[in-house]
């Protein structure tokens, strides 16, 4: 029997739709959030309070009940908490006790890592509750699980919009998210995994900034808790290897500095994988010796393109030790991404919230452009400047050229609509004194009504050309589309032979849900109204082997720890264990 509360809960949750980023109200709110958060971040870094609040030792998952673990399952998801459909779809997959992926049986993670931007568009208490907590609680109710999985999270820029207060209230006070139980007391953490692996969650704040207490925390950990031959998986909120390649290599400097500090604290430890969200798709880069850089930001936010600015080869590494990484896989594929970009021709239909902004600009244009003079010149300069600022590129000449063309297209359309409105009403819009108040009002309203649709269409055409031809505006073009499909997460298996990454994709997200009849404990409250979720392997699993060298057992002595803490002389080459990784299908060890 279906109870009324579940019906009411589902109806309420389904009101959480994908954020309309082109609504003028949302644009104003986002600008305000960004401004306030940057001021707060510059003058009051919450991480400094965390550092003096008390110690946070590493969380040991290498041992359970006094016995060394032979294996451990971990799930990683990022960029959650936007629309209910994709957020709940991924949450319900994470909640299942097991998933069969390409003929391989996998288990639900004993640990869930949330990799940044847990809620959109703003980090309010209410947004966390309705867009994140409620969907996850419905996917895996707390009362249904006797041995709850654990949860750790690092904040992204959207989590920082309120100075990290709501984030720490949810993740830093040992609460639960559905059945998942939180343990951290800081916005960063370290997990000790079986077989010499570590997972470090690093908080880079808003400007890829890693504060000094956080660096000291991880360096002390490397000196006293890690051993030579240990291998590190680094989780950050942004893929600096991609953003540095696209925009500015300086964006990589802070993380590179952090890696250098870690390497100096324990030279025998190496970073063999970096995992990040922020870009809402799946992408994997691999170095020649098998290190992995993985983007898995498909937890629930709008899809980002995979065919924008070229990132076939990127670079990562500690300090000046930057090595090339080659693109190995994307989800969706570049051809699928290019095809999806054509939906921008329907920009007007996808972004009704943009219509008032377009109507306002076109009405003001109709009042100034038909009559040449200082007012018309001033308005043209204002509009051109706005669109130059809007243009997404780091090349000044392209910003000015493309922004000016885009602005002139809108101004030309507004002028044409003004003359058309005047012709329909039988007035000359160039002769203001001869126009009655009603004629002027009629032309203005006509331009506003038609300009809302025309301006939105021109915006969509601009974004399509920018992305598919000039390879710019990937964020703007796909945020306009609010695509719910092509979601993803990582399932990680630590086993005796190494660490295996299973990239899980969900190509199609249901648009309608129903309350589950005769639900058994541990099963989700809501299921697709039609069909079933169809998770798939995005690519063959990738295995990073354990270090091929004898390992000591037990804890480091003080002398051994001190010996591991040293600075590398300039030009000295470190001896590192091999990091070769390969897909399971290529013959690498598999559990």
C-alpha positions in Angstrom: 0.0 0.0 0.0 1.4 3.4 -1.0 1.3 5.9 1.8 0.3 9.5 1.3 3.6 11.0 2.7 5.7 9.4 0.0 3.4 10.7 -2.7 3.6 14.2 -1.2 7.4 14.0 -0.8 7.8 12.9 -4.5 5.6 15.7 -5.7 7.6 18.3 -3.7 11.0 16.9 -4.8 10.0 17.0 -8.5 9.6 20.7 -8.2 13.4 21.0 -8.0 14.1 21.5 -11.7 17.4 22.3 -13.4 18.6 25.8 -12.7 17.8 28.4 -15.4 21.1 30.1 -15.5 19.9 32.7 -18.1 17.1 34.1 -15.9 17.9 37.7 -15.1 17.1 37.0 -11.4 19.4 34.0 -11.3 22.2 36.0 -13.1 21.9 38.8 -10.5 21.8 36.3 -7.6 24.9 34.4 -9.0 26.8 37.7 -9.4 25.9 38.7 -5.8 26.9 35.3 -4.4 30.2 35.4 -6.3 31.0 39.0 -5.1 30.1 38.3 -1.5 32.0 35.0 -1.4 35.1 36.4 -2.8 35.1 39.2 -0.2 34.5 36.7 2.6 37.2 34.4 1.2 39.7 37.2 1.0 39.0 38.5 4.6 37.8 35.5 6.5 39.0 32.1 5.5 36.9 29.5 7.3 39.7 26.9 7.0 41.8 28.9 9.5 39.0 28.3 12.1 39.0 24.6 11.2 42.7 24.4 11.8 42.6 25.7 15.4 39.3 23.9 16.3 41.1 20.6 16.9 43.0 17.8 15.2 41.6 15.5 12.6 43.7 12.3 12.2 43.6 10.3 9.0 40.7 7.9 8.7 42.0 4.4 8.6 40.2 2.0 6.2 43.2 -0.3 5.8 42.2 -2.0 9.1 38.8 -3.2 10.3 38.2 -4.7 13.7 42.0 -5.1 14.1 42.4 -7.1 10.9 44.1 -5.8 7.7 41.5 -5.4 5.0 42.0 -7.3 1.7 39.7 -5.0 -0.3 37.6 -1.9 -0.1 34.9 -0.4 -2.3 34.7 3.4 -2.7 32.3 5.6 -4.7 33.1 9.0 -6.0 30.5 11.5 -7.2 30.7 15.3 -7.9 28.5 18.2 -9.0 25.2 17.0 -7.4 22.2 18.8 -6.1 20.8 20.5 -9.2 17.6 19.1 -10.8 15.9 16.2 -9.0 15.8 13.9 -12.0 19.6 13.5 -12.5 20.5 13.9 -8.8 18.1 11.2 -7.7 18.9 8.9 -10.6 22.6 8.9 -9.6 21.8 8.7 -5.9 19.7 5.6 -6.5 22.5 3.9 -8.4 25.0 4.7 -5.6 22.5 3.2 -3.1 22.1 -0.1 -4.8 24.0 -3.0 -3.0 25.6 -3.9 -6.2 25.8 -3.1 -9.9 26.6 -5.4 -12.8 28.7 -3.4 -15.2 29.8 -5.1 -18.5 29.6 -8.5 -16.9 31.6 -7.4 -13.8 29.9 -7.4 -10.4 30.6 -4.3 -8.3 29.5 -3.5 -4.8 28.2 -0.3 -3.2 31.0 1.8 -1.7 31.6 1.4 2.0 32.8 5.0 1.5 31.2 7.7 -0.6 33.3 10.7 -1.7 31.5 13.9 -2.8 34.0 15.9 -4.9 32.7 19.4 -4.8 29.6 21.6 -5.7 27.2 19.5 -3.8 24.3 21.9 -4.5 23.2 24.5 -7.1 22.8 27.4 -7.6 23.5 28.7 -4.1 24.8 27.1 -0.9 21.8 27.8 1.3 20.6 25.5 4.1 17.3 25.1 2.3 19.0 24.3 -1.0 21.1 21.6 0.6 18.1 20.0 2.2 15.7 20.0 -0.9 18.3 19.4 -3.6 20.7 17.0 -1.9 19.7 15.6 1.5 16.1 14.7 0.5 17.0 12.9 -2.8 19.8 10.9 -1.1 17.6 10.0 1.9 14.9 8.7 -0.5 17.5 6.7 -2.4 18.9 5.0 0.7 16.8 5.7 3.9 18.7 5.7 7.1 16.4 3.3 8.9 17.0 0.6 6.3 20.7 0.1 6.8 22.3 -1.5 9.8 25.9 -0.9 8.7 25.8 2.6 7.2 28.3 3.6 4.5 30.6 6.5 5.3 30.6 9.9 3.6 33.3 12.5 3.0 33.1 15.7 1.0 35.2 18.5 -0.3 33.7 21.9 -1.2 33.5 23.4 -4.6 33.0 27.1 -5.5 29.2 26.9 -5.0 29.7 25.4 -1.6 31.9 28.3 -0.7 29.3 30.9 -1.7 28.1 31.3 2.0 31.6 31.1 3.4 31.3 27.3 3.9 28.8 27.5 6.7 26.1 25.3 5.3 28.6 22.8 4.0 30.2 22.4 7.4 26.8 22.2 9.1 26.0 19.2 6.9 29.3 17.4 6.5 31.4 18.6 9.5 29.1 17.7 12.4 28.9 13.9 12.1 25.4 13.9 10.7 23.8 11.6 8.1 22.8 12.1 4.5 20.2 9.4 4.1 22.0 6.3 5.4 25.5 7.8 4.6 27.2 8.9 7.8 29.7 11.8 7.9 32.9 11.9 10.0 35.1 14.8 9.0 35.5 18.0 11.0 37.4 19.9 8.4 36.8 20.7 4.7 39.7 18.4 3.8 40.6 14.9 4.8 42.9 11.9 4.4 41.8 8.3 4.0 44.2 5.5 4.5 43.3 2.6 2.2 44.4 -1.0 2.0 47.6 -2.1 0.2 49.5 1.2 0.6 47.0 3.5 -1.1 45.8 6.9 0.3 43.0 9.2 -0.8 43.5 12.9 0.0 40.6 15.3 -0.3 42.0 18.9 -0.8 40.0 22.1 -0.4 41.1 24.6 -2.9 38.6 27.3 -1.9 37.5 29.8 -4.6 40.8 30.8 -6.3 42.6 27.4 -6.4 44.1 28.5 -3.1 45.4 26.0 -0.6 45.9 27.5 2.8 49.1 27.0 4.8 47.5 25.1 7.7 46.1 22.6 5.2 49.6 22.1 3.5 51.1 21.6 7.0 48.3 19.0 7.8 49.1 16.9 4.7 52.9 17.3 4.9 52.8 16.1 8.6 50.6 13.2 7.5 53.1 12.3 4.7 56.1 12.5 7.1 54.6 10.5 10.0 51.9 8.3 8.6 52.8 7.4 5.0 55.6 5.0 4.0 57.9 4.8 1.0 56.1 3.1 -1.8 52.6 4.4 -0.8 50.5 5.7 -3.6 48.1 8.7 -3.4 44.8 9.5 -5.1 44.3 13.2 -5.0 40.7 14.6 -5.0 40.2 18.3 -5.8 37.2 20.4 -6.7 38.6 21.6 -10.0 40.6 19.8 -12.8 43.5 22.2 -12.9 45.2 20.1 -15.6 42.3 21.1 -18.0 41.7 24.7 -16.8 45.4 25.4 -16.9 45.7 24.2 -20.5 42.6 26.2 -21.6 43.0 29.5 -19.7 46.2 30.1 -17.8 49.0 27.7 -16.6 49.1 29.8 -13.4 45.8 28.1 -12.4 47.9 25.0 -11.9 50.6 26.6 -9.7 48.9 26.2 -6.3 48.1 22.5 -6.7 51.6 21.9 -8.2 53.1 23.7 -5.1 51.0 21.4 -2.9 52.2 18.3 -4.7 55.8 19.5 -4.4 55.5 20.0 -0.7 54.0 16.5 -0.3 56.8 15.0 -2.4 59.5 16.8 -0.3 57.8 15.6 2.9 57.9 12.0 1.8 59.9 11.5 -1.5 59.0 7.8 -1.7 55.3 8.5 -2.1 53.8 9.4 -5.4 50.5 10.7 -6.8 49.2 8.1 -9.2 45.7 9.6 -9.8 43.9 12.9 -9.7 40.1 13.0 -9.6 38.0 16.1 -9.9 34.6 17.4 -10.8 33.6 21.0 -11.7 33.3 20.1 -15.4 30.1 18.1 -15.7 31.2 15.3 -17.9 33.6 12.3 -17.8 37.2 12.7 -19.2 40.3 10.7 -18.6 43.9 11.7 -19.4 46.8 9.2 -18.9 50.5 9.7 -18.7 53.0 7.5 -20.5 53.8 5.6 -17.2 50.1 5.1 -16.4 49.2 7.9 -14.0 45.6 9.0 -14.3 43.8 12.4 -14.4 40.0 11.8 -14.3 37.1 14.3 -14.4 33.9 12.7 -13.1 31.5 15.6 -12.6 28.3 13.9 -13.6 26.4 13.8 -10.3 23.4 15.9 -11.2 24.2 19.3 -12.7 23.8 20.2 -16.4 26.1 18.5 -18.9 29.3 20.3 -20.0 30.6 19.7 -23.6 33.6 17.5 -24.3 34.4 19.1 -27.7 35.3 22.7 -26.7 38.8 24.0 -26.5 41.4 21.3 -27.4 42.8 19.4 -24.4 44.2 16.4 -26.2 47.4 16.8 -24.2 47.6 18.4 -20.7 50.3 18.6 -18.1 50.4 17.8 -14.4 53.0 17.3 -11.7 54.8 18.6 -8.6 56.4 21.9 -9.1 58.4 22.0 -12.3 58.0 18.2 -12.7 55.2 18.6 -15.2 54.6 15.6 -17.4 52.2 15.2 -20.4 48.9 13.4 -20.1 47.0 12.3 -23.2 43.2 12.2 -23.5 42.0 8.6 -23.5 38.2 8.7 -23.1 35.2 11.2 -23.0 31.6 10.8 -22.1 29.7 11.9 -24.1 32.0 11.4 -27.0 33.1 14.6 -28.9 30.8 13.8 -31.8 27.8 13.4 -29.5 28.7 16.6 -27.7 29.0 18.5 -31.0 25.6 17.1 -32.0 24.0 18.2 -28.7 25.3 21.7 -29.2 22.8 22.2 -32.1 20.1 22.4 -29.5 21.1 26.0 -29.0 19.0 26.8 -32.1 16.1 26.3 -29.7 17.7 28.6 -27.1 14.5 30.6 -26.9 12.5 27.5 -25.9 15.0 26.3 -23.4 15.4 29.6 -21.7 12.1 31.4 -21.2 13.6 33.2 -18.3 15.9 35.1 -20.7 13.0 36.6 -22.6 12.5 39.6 -20.1 16.2 40.5 -20.4 16.1 40.4 -24.2 12.9 42.3 -24.3 14.3 45.1 -22.1 17.4 45.5 -24.2 15.5 45.6 -27.4 12.9 48.1 -26.1 15.7 50.5 -25.0 17.4 50.0 -28.4 14.1 50.9 -30.2 14.0 54.2 -28.3 17.5 55.3 -29.1 18.8 53.7 -32.3 16.4 55.0 -35.0 17.4 58.6 -34.2 21.2 59.1 -34.6 22.8 61.3 -31.9 24.8 61.1 -28.7 22.1 58.9 -27.1 22.3 56.3 -29.8 26.1 56.3 -29.8 26.2 56.0 -26.0 23.8 53.1 -26.0 25.7 51.3 -28.8 28.9 51.6 -26.8 27.3 50.3 -23.6 25.8 47.2 -25.4 29.1 46.5 -27.2 31.0 46.7 -23.9 28.6 44.3 -22.2 28.9 41.7 -24.9 32.7 42.0 -25.0 32.8 41.3 -21.3 30.4 38.3 -21.8 32.6 36.8 -24.5 34.5 33.7 -23.1 38.1 33.7 -24.1 41.5 34.7 -22.8 42.6 36.3 -26.1 41.9 40.0 -26.1 41.6 40.3 -29.9 39.0 37.5 -30.1 37.0 38.9 -27.1 36.7 42.3 -28.8 36.0 41.0 -32.3 33.4 38.3 -31.4 31.8 40.4 -28.6 31.4 43.4 -31.0 29.9 41.2 -33.8 27.5 39.6 -31.3 26.4 43.1 -30.0 26.0 44.5 -33.5 23.8 41.5 -34.4 21.4 42.3 -31.6 21.5 46.1 -32.2 20.8 45.5 -35.9 17.9 43.2 -35.2 16.4 45.7 -32.7 16.7 48.5 -35.2 15.1 46.4 -37.9 12.2 45.5 -35.6 11.7 49.1 -34.7 11.3 50.1 -38.4 9.0 47.1 -38.9 6.8 48.1 -36.0 6.7 51.7 -37.3 5.7 50.4 -40.7 2.9 48.3 -39.2 1.5 51.3 -37.3 2.1 53.7 -40.2 4.6 56.0 -38.4 8.2 57.1 -39.0 10.2 56.0 -36.1 13.0 58.3 -37.1 10.8 61.4 -36.5 10.0 61.3 -32.8 8.1 64.7 -32.7 5.6 63.4 -35.3 4.8 60.2 -33.2 2.0 60.2 -30.7 2.5 58.8 -27.2 0.4 55.8 -28.2 2.4 55.2 -31.4 5.6 55.3 -29.5 4.2 52.9 -26.9 2.9 50.6 -29.6 6.3 50.4 -31.4 8.2 49.9 -28.1 5.9 47.1 -27.0 6.1 45.4 -30.5 9.9 45.5 -30.4 9.9 44.1 -26.8 7.5 41.3 -27.7 9.3 40.2 -30.9 12.7 41.1 -29.6 12.4 38.6 -26.7 12.2 35.7 -29.2 14.5 37.2 -31.8 17.2 38.2 -29.2 17.0 34.7 -27.6 17.4 33.1 -31.0 20.4 35.2 -31.9 22.0 34.3 -28.5 21.5 30.6 -29.3 23.0 30.9 -32.8 26.0 32.8 -31.4 26.6 30.1 -28.7 26.3 27.4 -31.3 28.8 29.0 -33.7 31.2 30.0 -30.8 31.3 26.4 -29.6 31.2 24.3 -32.8 33.4 26.6 -34.9 35.5 28.8 -32.5 35.5 26.2 -29.6 34.6 28.9 -27.1 31.6 29.3 -24.7 31.3 25.7 -23.7 29.9 26.6 -20.2 27.5 29.2 -21.6 26.3 27.0 -24.5 25.5 23.9 -22.4 24.2 25.7 -19.3 21.6 27.1 -21.6 20.6 23.6 -22.6 20.3 22.2 -19.1 20.9 18.7 -20.4 20.0 16.1 -17.7 21.4 13.1 -19.5 25.0 11.6 -19.7 25.5 11.5 -15.9 28.4 9.6 -14.3 30.3 8.6 -11.2 33.3 6.5 -10.3 33.3 3.1 -8.5 36.7 2.4 -7.0 37.9 -1.0 -5.9 41.0 -1.3 -3.8 42.3 -4.9 -3.9 45.4 -7.0 -3.4 46.7 -6.3 -6.9 46.0 -2.6 -7.0 43.2 0.0 -7.4 40.6 -0.4 -10.2 38.5 2.5 -11.4 35.1 1.7 -12.9 33.7 4.7 -14.8 29.9 4.4 -14.6 27.7 6.2 -17.1 24.0 6.8 -17.2 23.1 7.8 -20.8 19.5 8.6 -20.2 17.9 10.0 -17.0 14.1 9.4 -16.4 11.8 12.4 -16.5 9.1 10.8 -14.4 9.1 8.8 -11.2 6.6 6.9 -9.1 6.5 5.6 -5.5 7.8 2.0 -5.3 5.1 -0.5 -4.5 6.0 -3.1 -1.8 9.4 -1.5 -1.2 11.8 -3.8 0.7 14.3 -2.3 3.3 17.3 -0.9 1.5 15.5 -0.2 -1.7 14.8 3.3 -3.0 11.5 5.0 -2.3 11.0 6.1 -5.9 11.5 4.3 -9.2 11.3 5.3 -12.8 7.7 5.6 -14.0 8.6 3.9 -17.2 11.5 1.4 -17.8 14.5 1.2 -15.6 17.8 2.9 -15.0 20.5 1.5 -17.4 24.0 2.2 -16.0 26.9 1.2 -18.2 30.7 1.2 -18.2 31.9 4.3 -20.0 35.2 2.5 -20.8 37.0 -0.6 -19.6 38.1 -0.5 -16.0 41.5 1.1 -15.3 43.8 -0.6 -12.8 46.7 1.1 -11.0 48.9 -1.7 -9.6 50.3 -1.6 -6.1 54.0 -0.6 -5.7 56.3 -3.4 -6.9 58.8 -3.3 -4.1 59.1 -5.0 -0.6 57.1 -3.2 2.0 57.8 -2.9 5.7 55.0 -3.6 8.2 54.1 -1.7 11.2 54.5 2.0 12.0 57.5 4.2 11.1 60.0 4.9 13.8 60.9 8.5 14.6 64.2 8.1 12.8 62.6 6.6 9.8 60.0 9.4 9.6 62.8 11.9 9.9 64.7 10.3 7.1 61.7 10.6 4.9 61.4 14.3 5.4 64.0 16.1 3.3 64.4 18.7 0.6 65.5 17.5 -2.8 68.6 19.2 -4.0 68.2 21.1 -7.3 68.5 18.7 -10.2 68.3 15.5 -8.1 66.3 12.7 -9.6 64.2 10.8 -7.2 63.9 7.0 -7.4 60.2 6.2 -7.6 58.4 2.9 -7.9 56.8 2.3 -11.2 53.3 3.7 -11.7 52.2 1.8 -14.8 48.5 1.5 -15.0 46.3 -0.1 -17.7 42.8 -1.1 -18.5 41.7 -4.4 -17.1 40.9 -5.5 -20.6 44.5 -5.0 -21.5 45.7 -7.7 -19.1 46.4 -5.6 -15.9 45.6 -7.4 -12.6 41.9 -7.5 -11.8 40.2 -8.6 -8.6 
